[in-house]
Amino acid sequence: MTMVSIPSKDGKTFHAYLAEAPQADAPGIVLIQEIFGVNPALREAADQWAALGFHVVVPDLFWRQEPDVVLDPTVEAEFQRGFAMMQAMKGDETLADLESARAWLAQRLGHDRIAALGYCLGGKLAVEVAASSPLKASVSYYGVGLEALVPQVPASAAPLLLHIAAEDRFSDADKREATVRAAEGKTNVTAYVYEGCDHAFARPGGEHFDAAAAKLAQERSLAFLGQHLG
């Protein structure tokens, strides 16, 4: 587990956290952050996915505003700072940085069996990048704004797996149902709804962590990634 530098499309560099699998020929994951930067919770998640058999790279997506920002979701001022930084992100630059991270990982591994997986903000970006990057699959945990994104997912996008919290405080029932309906109409999108769960139900130690739901989502993710990454 170490920090690495990744070249951007516009000739700069940004940092990323790298957690390597025990097997050299393991598939890869571009793990996409929440609004709190590459913080301890995200590094823990990367380490967990690495232990499950994936080489994981976690790019710093706030670097264009301020490199290496690490925020604590339990501190209101830091939560609001993360939200403001998310609002200031430029979509085309962010997707380009995610593709840079994928390309860097592919070059390092010597293969392209790479998926994206993201939480919250990362869950939204996991849907967007599936259509803009040559990923083999993408997994979204409680992505925000999916009701507007999923209907637009093209047939050419990488296969998508959506984990949706039924009681997500950043969404509502109408938006959730619209997302699920849209997913049902796409052959490359699968959606699961986790009843009784709030946003961030898979964040260990978080206020709304649900161990049973997190375990089930992980099992489904592993089956999905195994199917598409070989």
C-alpha positions as a LaTeX table, in Angstrom:
\begin{tabular}{lrrr}
\hline
Residue & $x$ (\AA) & $y$ (\AA) & $z$ (\AA) \\
\hline
Met1 & 0.00 & 0.00 & 0.00 \\
Thr2 & 1.62 & 3.17 & $-1.20$ \\
Met3 & 1.08 & 6.53 & $-2.88$ \\
Val4 & 1.86 & 6.82 & $-6.59$ \\
Ser5 & 1.86 & 9.62 & $-9.17$ \\
Ile6 & $-0.29$ & 9.40 & $-12.28$ \\
Pro7 & 0.16 & 11.56 & $-15.41$ \\
Ser8 & $-2.92$ & 13.52 & $-16.40$ \\
Lys9 & $-4.16$ & 14.06 & $-19.94$ \\
Asp10 & $-3.07$ & 17.70 & $-19.78$ \\
Gly11 & 0.55 & 17.02 & $-18.88$ \\
Lys12 & 0.38 & 17.32 & $-15.09$ \\
Thr13 & 0.45 & 14.66 & $-12.37$ \\
Phe14 & $-1.79$ & 13.73 & $-9.46$ \\
His15 & $-1.52$ & 11.33 & $-6.57$ \\
Ala16 & $-3.32$ & 8.05 & $-6.02$ \\
Tyr17 & $-3.33$ & 5.38 & $-3.34$ \\
Leu18 & $-2.31$ & 1.93 & $-4.55$ \\
Ala19 & $-3.23$ & $-1.33$ & $-2.81$ \\
Glu20 & $-1.97$ & $-4.47$ & $-4.51$ \\
Ala21 & $-3.49$ & $-7.93$ & $-4.58$ \\
Pro22 & $-1.50$ & $-10.97$ & $-3.46$ \\
Gln23 & $-1.61$ & $-12.36$ & $-7.02$ \\
Ala24 & 0.45 & $-10.51$ & $-9.63$ \\
Asp25 & $-1.98$ & $-11.33$ & $-12.46$ \\
Ala26 & $-5.09$ & $-10.23$ & $-10.54$ \\
Pro27 & $-7.63$ & $-7.90$ & $-12.15$ \\
Gly28 & $-7.76$ & $-4.21$ & $-11.29$ \\
Ile29 & $-10.17$ & $-1.70$ & $-9.78$ \\
Val30 & $-10.21$ & 2.07 & $-10.08$ \\
Leu31 & $-11.78$ & 2.94 & $-6.73$ \\
Ile32 & $-13.61$ & 6.26 & $-6.85$ \\
Gln33 & $-13.80$ & 8.52 & $-3.82$ \\
Glu34 & $-16.66$ & 10.00 & $-1.87$ \\
Ile35 & $-16.60$ & 13.75 & $-1.25$ \\
Phe36 & $-13.98$ & 13.32 & 1.49 \\
Gly37 & $-10.91$ & 12.73 & $-0.64$ \\
Val38 & $-8.64$ & 9.71 & $-0.32$ \\
Asn39 & $-9.27$ & 9.50 & 3.41 \\
Pro40 & $-8.66$ & 6.63 & 5.87 \\
Ala41 & $-12.07$ & 5.03 & 5.21 \\
Leu42 & $-11.39$ & 4.93 & 1.47 \\
Arg43 & $-7.91$ & 3.54 & 1.98 \\
Glu44 & $-9.40$ & 0.87 & 4.22 \\
Ala45 & $-11.87$ & 0.01 & 1.47 \\
Ala46 & $-9.02$ & $-0.20$ & $-1.04$ \\
Asp47 & $-7.10$ & $-2.53$ & 1.25 \\
Gln48 & $-10.18$ & $-4.72$ & 1.63 \\
Trp49 & $-10.73$ & $-5.02$ & $-2.12$ \\
Ala50 & $-7.03$ & $-5.77$ & $-2.57$ \\
Ala51 & $-7.25$ & $-8.56$ & $-0.02$ \\
Leu52 & $-10.19$ & $-9.94$ & $-2.01$ \\
Gly53 & $-7.99$ & $-10.24$ & $-5.08$ \\
Phe54 & $-7.81$ & $-6.92$ & $-6.94$ \\
His55 & $-5.08$ & $-4.41$ & $-7.64$ \\
Val56 & $-6.70$ & $-1.16$ & $-6.54$ \\
Val57 & $-5.81$ & 2.42 & $-7.44$ \\
Val58 & $-7.63$ & 5.31 & $-5.75$ \\
Pro59 & $-7.05$ & 8.61 & $-7.61$ \\
Asp60 & $-7.23$ & 11.95 & $-5.84$ \\
Leu61 & $-10.04$ & 13.66 & $-7.77$ \\
Phe62 & $-9.81$ & 16.96 & $-5.88$ \\
Trp63 & $-6.21$ & 17.60 & $-6.95$ \\
Arg64 & $-7.15$ & 20.30 & $-9.45$ \\
Gln65 & $-8.59$ & 22.35 & $-6.57$ \\
Glu66 & $-6.23$ & 21.27 & $-3.78$ \\
Pro67 & $-4.03$ & 18.16 & $-3.85$ \\
Asp68 & $-4.23$ & 15.47 & $-1.18$ \\
Val69 & $-7.29$ & 16.80 & 0.64 \\
Val70 & $-8.43$ & 14.43 & 3.39 \\
Leu71 & $-11.76$ & 15.16 & 5.10 \\
Asp72 & $-13.65$ & 13.68 & 8.03 \\
Pro73 & $-17.36$ & 13.06 & 7.30 \\
Thr74 & $-18.20$ & 13.34 & 11.02 \\
Val75 & $-17.04$ & 16.99 & 11.15 \\
Glu76 & $-19.74$ & 19.26 & 9.73 \\
Ala77 & $-17.34$ & 21.91 & 8.43 \\
Glu78 & $-15.31$ & 19.28 & 6.61 \\
Phe79 & $-18.48$ & 17.69 & 5.22 \\
Gln80 & $-19.54$ & 21.06 & 3.83 \\
Arg81 & $-16.06$ & 21.64 & 2.41 \\
Gly82 & $-16.22$ & 18.32 & 0.62 \\
Phe83 & $-19.65$ & 19.17 & $-0.77$ \\
Ala84 & $-18.37$ & 22.51 & $-2.05$ \\
Met85 & $-15.38$ & 20.83 & $-3.70$ \\
Met86 & $-17.69$ & 18.34 & $-5.38$ \\
Gln87 & $-19.79$ & 21.22 & $-6.72$ \\
Ala88 & $-16.67$ & 22.85 & $-8.16$ \\
Met89 & $-15.49$ & 19.76 & $-10.05$ \\
Lys90 & $-15.55$ & 19.87 & $-13.84$ \\
Gly91 & $-17.07$ & 16.72 & $-15.25$ \\
Asp92 & $-14.91$ & 16.38 & $-18.34$ \\
Glu93 & $-11.70$ & 16.82 & $-16.34$ \\
Thr94 & $-12.82$ & 14.33 & $-13.70$ \\
Leu95 & $-13.70$ & 11.66 & $-16.26$ \\
Ala96 & $-10.37$ & 12.28 & $-17.99$ \\
Asp97 & $-8.55$ & 11.80 & $-14.68$ \\
Leu98 & $-10.40$ & 8.54 & $-14.06$ \\
Glu99 & $-9.41$ & 7.32 & $-17.50$ \\
Ser100 & $-5.81$ & 8.34 & $-16.78$ \\
Ala101 & $-5.94$ & 6.23 & $-13.62$ \\
Arg102 & $-7.36$ & 3.26 & $-15.55$ \\
Ala103 & $-4.74$ & 3.57 & $-18.29$ \\
Trp104 & $-1.94$ & 3.84 & $-15.70$ \\
Leu105 & $-3.17$ & 0.73 & $-13.92$ \\
Ala106 & $-3.55$ & $-1.18$ & $-17.20$ \\
Gln107 & 0.01 & $-0.33$ & $-18.14$ \\
Arg108 & 1.29 & $-1.36$ & $-14.73$ \\
Leu109 & $-0.59$ & $-4.66$ & $-14.78$ \\
Gly110 & $-0.02$ & $-5.48$ & $-18.43$ \\
His111 & $-3.71$ & $-6.22$ & $-19.04$ \\
Asp112 & $-7.03$ & $-4.37$ & $-19.32$ \\
Arg113 & $-9.17$ & $-6.46$ & $-16.95$ \\
Ile114 & $-10.12$ & $-3.38$ & $-14.97$ \\
Ala115 & $-13.37$ & $-2.18$ & $-13.43$ \\
Ala116 & $-14.45$ & 1.00 & $-11.70$ \\
Leu117 & $-16.10$ & 0.96 & $-8.28$ \\
Gly118 & $-17.29$ & 4.03 & $-6.43$ \\
Tyr119 & $-19.19$ & 5.24 & $-3.39$ \\
Cys120 & $-21.54$ & 8.25 & $-3.16$ \\
Leu121 & $-19.92$ & 10.83 & $-5.50$ \\
Gly122 & $-17.88$ & 7.89 & $-6.74$ \\
Gly123 & $-21.08$ & 5.93 & $-7.29$ \\
Lys124 & $-22.29$ & 8.66 & $-9.62$ \\
Leu125 & $-18.96$ & 8.81 & $-11.42$ \\
Ala126 & $-18.91$ & 5.02 & $-11.75$ \\
Val127 & $-22.02$ & 5.31 & $-13.92$ \\
Glu128 & $-20.63$ & 8.17 & $-15.99$ \\
Val129 & $-17.20$ & 6.64 & $-16.58$ \\
Ala130 & $-18.72$ & 3.35 & $-17.72$ \\
Ala131 & $-19.72$ & 5.09 & $-20.93$ \\
Ser132 & $-16.54$ & 7.12 & $-21.45$ \\
Ser133 & $-13.75$ & 4.68 & $-20.62$ \\
Pro134 & $-12.83$ & 1.18 & $-21.88$ \\
Leu135 & $-13.62$ & $-0.47$ & $-18.56$ \\
Lys136 & $-14.81$ & $-4.05$ & $-18.40$ \\
Ala137 & $-17.40$ & $-3.32$ & $-15.68$ \\
Ser138 & $-18.44$ & $-0.68$ & $-13.16$ \\
Val139 & $-20.02$ & $-0.83$ & $-9.70$ \\
Ser140 & $-21.94$ & 2.03 & $-8.07$ \\
Tyr141 & $-22.63$ & 2.16 & $-4.35$ \\
Tyr142 & $-25.47$ & 4.60 & $-3.48$ \\
Gly143 & $-24.57$ & 6.95 & $-6.30$ \\
Val144 & $-26.16$ & 10.39 & $-6.23$ \\
Gly145 & $-28.29$ & 11.70 & $-9.09$ \\
Leu146 & $-28.68$ & 8.33 & $-10.79$ \\
Glu147 & $-32.29$ & 9.00 & $-11.73$ \\
Ala148 & $-30.98$ & 11.39 & $-14.40$ \\
Leu149 & $-27.97$ & 9.32 & $-15.43$ \\
Val150 & $-29.19$ & 5.73 & $-15.72$ \\
Pro151 & $-31.81$ & 6.46 & $-18.43$ \\
Gln152 & $-28.98$ & 7.88 & $-20.55$ \\
Val153 & $-26.64$ & 4.89 & $-20.20$ \\
Pro154 & $-25.86$ & 3.72 & $-23.76$ \\
Ala155 & $-25.81$ & 0.10 & $-24.83$ \\
Ser156 & $-22.09$ & 0.52 & $-25.47$ \\
Ala157 & $-21.34$ & 1.31 & $-21.81$ \\
Ala158 & $-19.55$ & $-1.20$ & $-19.64$ \\
Pro159 & $-21.86$ & $-3.49$ & $-17.61$ \\
Leu160 & $-23.11$ & $-1.64$ & $-14.53$ \\
Leu161 & $-24.07$ & $-2.87$ & $-11.08$ \\
Leu162 & $-26.02$ & $-0.45$ & $-8.85$ \\
His163 & $-26.35$ & $-0.79$ & $-5.08$ \\
Ile164 & $-29.20$ & 1.51 & $-4.01$ \\
Ala165 & $-30.11$ & 2.43 & $-0.42$ \\
Ala166 & $-33.89$ & 2.39 & 0.04 \\
Glu167 & $-33.74$ & 5.10 & 2.71 \\
Asp168 & $-31.00$ & 7.23 & 1.14 \\
Arg169 & $-31.21$ & 10.65 & 2.76 \\
Phe170 & $-29.79$ & 12.27 & $-0.37$ \\
Ser171 & $-32.57$ & 10.91 & $-2.55$ \\
Asp172 & $-36.25$ & 10.02 & $-2.27$ \\
Ala173 & $-38.60$ & 7.22 & $-3.23$ \\
Asp174 & $-39.55$ & 8.73 & $-6.59$ \\
Lys175 & $-35.93$ & 9.13 & $-7.64$ \\
Arg176 & $-35.07$ & 5.63 & $-6.46$ \\
Glu177 & $-37.99$ & 4.12 & $-8.35$ \\
Ala178 & $-37.07$ & 6.06 & $-11.49$ \\
Thr179 & $-33.53$ & 4.72 & $-11.27$ \\
Val180 & $-34.70$ & 1.14 & $-10.81$ \\
Arg181 & $-37.18$ & 1.43 & $-13.69$ \\
Ala182 & $-34.48$ & 2.79 & $-15.96$ \\
Ala183 & $-32.12$ & $-0.02$ & $-14.95$ \\
Glu184 & $-34.76$ & $-2.62$ & $-15.72$ \\
Gly185 & $-34.93$ & $-1.29$ & $-19.26$ \\
Lys186 & $-31.17$ & $-1.68$ & $-19.85$ \\
Thr187 & $-29.56$ & $-5.01$ & $-20.66$ \\
Asn188 & $-26.21$ & $-3.79$ & $-19.32$ \\
Val189 & $-27.49$ & $-2.43$ & $-15.98$ \\
Thr190 & $-28.39$ & $-4.44$ & $-12.85$ \\
Ala191 & $-29.83$ & $-2.72$ & $-9.76$ \\
Tyr192 & $-30.35$ & $-3.96$ & $-6.22$ \\
Val193 & $-32.26$ & $-2.03$ & $-3.54$ \\
Tyr194 & $-31.26$ & $-2.47$ & 0.12 \\
Glu195 & $-34.33$ & $-2.05$ & 2.29 \\
Gly196 & $-33.96$ & $-0.14$ & 5.55 \\
Cys197 & $-30.52$ & 1.17 & 4.55 \\
Asp198 & $-29.40$ & 4.78 & 4.42 \\
His199 & $-26.66$ & 6.40 & 2.39 \\
Ala200 & $-23.14$ & 5.05 & 3.04 \\
Phe201 & $-24.41$ & 1.74 & 4.42 \\
Ala202 & $-21.17$ & 0.08 & 3.30 \\
Arg203 & $-18.75$ & 2.51 & 5.01 \\
Pro204 & $-17.17$ & 0.65 & 7.95 \\
Gly205 & $-17.52$ & 2.61 & 11.15 \\
Gly206 & $-19.90$ & 5.08 & 9.53 \\
Glu207 & $-23.08$ & 6.35 & 11.13 \\
His208 & $-25.28$ & 4.29 & 8.81 \\
Phe209 & $-23.09$ & 1.22 & 8.37 \\
Asp210 & $-25.18$ & $-1.92$ & 7.93 \\
Ala211 & $-22.98$ & $-5.01$ & 8.18 \\
Ala212 & $-25.49$ & $-7.41$ & 6.64 \\
Ala213 & $-26.25$ & $-5.15$ & 3.68 \\
Ala214 & $-22.57$ & $-4.36$ & 3.15 \\
Lys215 & $-21.75$ & $-8.06$ & 3.13 \\
Leu216 & $-24.51$ & $-8.83$ & 0.64 \\
Ala217 & $-23.46$ & $-5.95$ & $-1.62$ \\
Gln218 & $-19.86$ & $-7.15$ & $-1.50$ \\
Glu219 & $-20.89$ & $-10.69$ & $-2.42$ \\
Arg220 & $-22.91$ & $-9.40$ & $-5.35$ \\
Ser221 & $-20.06$ & $-7.15$ & $-6.43$ \\
Leu222 & $-17.56$ & $-10.00$ & $-6.31$ \\
Ala223 & $-19.82$ & $-12.22$ & $-8.42$ \\
Phe224 & $-20.36$ & $-9.40$ & $-10.91$ \\
Leu225 & $-16.66$ & $-8.54$ & $-11.14$ \\
Gly226 & $-15.73$ & $-12.18$ & $-11.45$ \\
Gln227 & $-18.14$ & $-12.53$ & $-14.36$ \\
His228 & $-16.77$ & $-9.54$ & $-16.26$ \\
Leu229 & $-13.08$ & $-9.47$ & $-15.30$ \\
Gly230 & $-12.41$ & $-13.18$ & $-15.68$ \\
\hline
\end{tabular}
